[in-house]
């Protein structure tokens, strides 16, 4: 059963747990309430290793947790939508017996819903004062915002995202209402969470194949003084690989001539990428020759093995022998788990793009790899030298590819950059 860390104010958690009752057979919710938002970071860091996924009662704790963890775990939150505003508006009309036309509202800067909500109603308000806040919000500051407007006679009521703010304002006699989540929003979020967990489970249990190849094995064998020395080497190599197989609960097999295979699950392989990296380094040191690794994922053992063969061939084409993963959907991942990790697709269903690539004699794989790199690096523009450095390609080859992309309107030359040494200036490009 998947453990879900449920983070929010106590009242919000109680509301979510009531509606989460129908998921009790597949999801176990661990309540982690906070009183002040600055507690969220400590909570998620302390419990991250004990849960499979996170559910937050709103966008504020969600944003704080994202910055604190940077995790690849499933993280969802109940969205702040117009329904919370409408709920407060109806409560205000019912209790006050009228529509308050001068309001003060506090809302997250990334999710200001008041204007959008009002634009969908045929209600004209004379004035709305909005206070936007970020993750480092100070609720006392919000209280003073609403209170100052009230004391100046500019407002007749207030809407807030925080129950503590509403409680403080009501203490001053101000009609204050909390913009809280609705049952519909909570149910929809729980459905999304359940689907993401199921998807993660099936993805985790996909078949994974690691192919590990000791390069130039014949040359290594020839340099051994006696056949016994070669056999001792093979025993040491197999011991390391068996230990790796044990770590990932895999099935180890020897294919001969320095090639080995380990069958396991996708989840186990992905979780132990660092262990694999360490094993490769030890193998390369022991055999005194490069070691290449290709990993394939698939729905069947056959498809995973085919992808693993494609991955190891791709790795051999790289100057530096990096781990390469090819997933069942054709996506390629180079150097997984490292800062320079690069992911890109090898397929496209965009017919106009495919036509342009065909006319430019450019492969989908090459174009997707360049696009992915530019996006990952956050480049608004680049030179061929920039690409060559990160793509492990010659600058001459990159210039040819970019020239072809310019010919079919996939890239554009936008200027030149003076060279630090003698020679022609470098051209600056951007993707279209």
N, C-alpha and C positions, 0 to 999 in steps of 0.2 A: 504494500500500500504506500502511495506517495505521501510524504509529509509536506504540508504547505505552511509556511510561516505567514501568519495573518497579522499585519501591523496596522494599527489605527488607534483612534481614541476609543475608550472603553464602550461608549454608547454605539459607535459605528461597528465595532467588532461584534457586539451583541446582536445588532440588526443583521449583519452578514451571516452569523452562525445560524440564526433561525432559518434563513433561506438556503443555507448550505446543507441542511439536514438531508436533502435528497441525494447528496453526493457522499454520504458517510461510508458507503461500501467501497468506494474507490479512492477517496481522498481523506487524509487525516489532518485536520486544521489545528495548528498550535498557536494559541492566542498570545500575542506579544503587544500589549497596550502601552501607549505612552501618554504622558500628561503634557509635556512641552516638546516641540518639534526638534529641539537640539538633542533629544534622547534617541531619536531614530537611528542615527549613525552608529551609536554604541550597540543598540539592539541588534541591528542586522549583521554587524561584524561579529558579534558574540555568538549568534545562532546560525550563521551562514553554512557552517559545516554540518549542521544537524537537520537541514531541510533540503528537499529536492526542488522546491519552487517557492516563489514569494507572491503574496497577494496583499495589496495596499488599499486602504479605504479611500484614498484620493490621490490626485496628482502631486500634492506637496510631499508627503512621505516617500512616494515613488521616486521623485526627482532627487531627493536627498540620498536615498538608498543607491540609486544608479551611480551617483558621483562617489559614494563611499566604497562600493563593492567593485564596480566595473566587471561584474560576473557575467558569464554566458548562461547562467541558469534562467529558467523561465521566470519572468517578472511581469505581472499585470496589475492594473489598478482600476478602481471604479472611476469612470470619467466624470468630470464636472460638466454637465450639460444644462440646457435651458430649463429642463424639468425642475431642477433645484430652485431656480429663480421663480418659476411659476408656482411651485409649492409654497414658497415664502410669501409670494404675492397674494395667493388665495387665503393663507392664514391671516395675513395683515388685514385684508378686506373683511374677513369674517369677524375678527376681534375688534377692529376699529370702526366697522360699519361704513367705511368709505375708502376710496383710493387715495393714498398719500402721494401727493404730486412732487414733493421735494424730498429726495432720498439721498442717503449716503451709502455707498457699497464698497466693501473691500473684496478683492479678487486676485488670483495669481496673474502675474504679468503675461504669462504664456497662454492664459486661458480666460480672457476677459469676455464673459458671456452676456453681460447685462445689455449692451447695445444690440447685440444680435437677437436676444430674447425679446426685447421691446419692439424691434422692427417687425416682428411677426404678429404683434398685437395692434389692434385699432384703439390703443390707449395713448393719449398724448400727455406726457409728463413735462412739467415746466422746467425742472432741473434735476439732474442726477450728478452727484459728486462721487467720483471713483478713486479709490486708493489701491494701486497695484503693489503687490509684494512678491518677493522671491523666496528662495529656500531658507535664507537667513532672517526670516520674518521675526519682528518683535511685536508680540500681541499688545503690549502696553502702548506702543506707538499707534496701533490701529484703534485702540480705545480712545486715545487723545484726538485722533483724526475725526472720529464720529462725534465725540463730545464737544470739540471746538466748534464744529459746524452747527450743532444743536444749540449751544450757548449763544452763538451769533445770530440765531433765529433763521438760519438758512435751510434747515431741514426739519421734517416732521416725523422722521423714522429712519431706521437703518437696517441694512442686510449685511450679515457677516458670514464668513466660512467657519468661524470658531465659536463653539458654545461658550467658552470662557469670556469672549468679547461680548457676546449677547447678554450673558449674565451680568457682567459689569455695567453695561449700558442700561439694562433694565433697573439696576440699582439706582441709577440717576434719573429714573422715570422716563427713559427714552423707549418708545416702541421698537424693539429690536428683534429680528427674526433670523434664524440660521438657515443658510442655503445648503441643505443637506441632500444626500443622495436619495434616489427613489428606489422602490423595490424592483422596478423594471430594469434600472441600470445595474443593480446588484445581480439580478438573475442573468442578464446578458453577459456580465463579466465572469460569472461562475461558469457559464457555458463555454466561453472563450478559454478559460483556464483549463477546464476539463478536456477540451479538444487539443489544446497545446500539450497537455500531459500525455494524452494518448499518442499523439504524433511523436513526441519525444521518446516514448516507450518503444514504438515500432522502429524508429530510427536507431535507437540504442541497441536493439536486438538484431539488426541487419547482420549479415555475414561479412566478416572482414578477413582479408588475406594479406599477409606480409611476405614479400619475396626479398630475401637478403642474398646478395651476390658478392662474393669475394672476387674482385677483378684480377685479371691476369693470373688466375690460379695455376695454370699450366706452367707459367714462368716461375711461380713460387715453388711448385713441386720440383722443377728441374734444379733449382738452386739448393734443395735440401741435400745434406751430405749423404744420408742413407734413407731407405724407405721407412725406417723406424722413426726418424725425425719428422717425416711428413705425417705419419700416423699419430704421433704425439701432438703435432700441431692441430690436426683435425679433431682430436679428442678435446683439446682446450677450447677450440672454436665451438664445438657442439655443446660443451658444458655451459658456456656463456649463453648460447641460444636456447638451450633447454631451460635455463634459469629465467630467461625472458619469457618463454612460453608458459612457464609456471606462473609468472607474475600476471599474465593476461588471461590465465585459464584457457590456453590455446593448445592445439594439437600440432606437434612439431614433426617435420619430415625432412629427410635429406634427399636432394635430387641429383647429387653428384657434381663433380667438377667445380666445387666451391659455391654451389647454389643451394639455398635452403628455403623452406616455406613453413609458415605458421598460420593455421586457421584459428580464428577466434570470432568474437562479436565486435561490432563497430564501437560500441560503448567502451569495452575494455581496452581496445587499441587506442582510442582517442584519449582516454584517461592516463595512459602510460606512454605518451609520446616522448616525454623527457627520459624515461627509462630506456626506450628504444635508442634515443640519441646517444646516451651513455654507452650502451652496448655496442653501437656502431664504432664509436671511438676506440673502445677496447679491442674490438675485432681488427680494426685497421692497424692498431699498434702491434698486436700480436702477429699478424700476417705480414706486416710491413708493406701494405698495398691498399689502395682505395677500396672502400666497401660501398656498394650502391643498394638503395632500398626503394622499393615501390610498394605502395599499399592500395588495395582495391576494395571497394564496398559494393555490395549488391544484394538483391533479394534472394538470389540462389548462389550456391558455391561456385557454379560455372561462371556466372556473370562477374562475381567478385574476383575470381582468378584471372579472367580476361582483363579486367580493369587493372589488376596488380601488374600484369605483364606490360600493359600500356604505360603504366606509371613508371616502372623501372626503366623502360626504354626512353621515356621522357627525361628521367633523371640523368641517364648516360649522355644525353644531348647537351646537358648543361656543363659549363666549364667547372663549376664547383659542384661536387656530388651532394646535392641536397635531397632530403626526403621528399617524395612526391606522392600525393594521394589523388586518386581518381574515384569520384563518387558514382553512384548508380545513375544519377541524372546527367553525367558527363562533366560535371564541374571539376576543375583541376585546382588543387591546393599545393602550392610550393612552399617549402620551409615551414610546415605547420608548427604552431606554438612559439615561433620566433617573432621578433619585432618586424622583420622583413617579410613576414608571411604574405603571400599573394594568392587571391582566389579569383578565378575567372571561368566563365562558361566556354564550352566548345561548340555550343549549338545556338541557333537563333531561329525564331519563327517570324522575324520582321522581314517581309518580302522586299520592300524597298531597300533595306540595308543589305540584304543578301545580293540583290541585283547590283548595287554599287560595288560591293566587295568583289563580285564576279568580274565586273568591268575593270576593276583596278588590279585584278589578279592577286588579291589579298585573302588569306584564309580567315575564317571566322575566329579561329583560335588566336591568331596573331592580333587581330583588331581588338578582341575582348581583353587580351592580356595587357595591351597598351592602355586601353580605356580604364581597366581596373587599377593599373599602377598610377595613372594620372589622378584618379579619384582618391586612392588611398593616400597619396602624397599631398593632396589638396592643392595641386598646381592649377593656376588659372592659365598659365602659359609655360612653355618648356622648350628646351633645345634638344637636338638629336644626341648631344653628349650626355644630357640628363638621362634620357631613355637608355642609351647604351650602357651607362654605368649601372643602372638598376636592373636591366633586363639581361645582363650577361651576354650581350651581343656586340658585334663590332659596330663602330659608328658608321662605317660605310654601308653596312647592311641596313641600319636604322634609317639612314638618309634615303635609301632607295624606297623603303616601306612608306615613310612619311611623304615622299614625293608622289608615290602612287595614291596615297590617301588624299592628298591635295587635288590630284587630278579628278577624283570622283566626289569632291566636296564633302569629305569626311574630316578634313583638317584644313587649316588656313595659316599661311605665313603672315604674321602681323608686325614684324619688325626685325631688327638686327641687334646683336649684342657685340660690343667691341671685344676683341680677343686680348687677353693679358699678355700674350706673346705675339711675335710677328706672325702675320698671316691674315687670311680673310676673316671678317667678322662672322660670328655664328648667327644663323637665322633663328628667330623665335617663332614658335608655332602655338596654336591652340586647337583643340578638338571642336568640331561643329556638331 
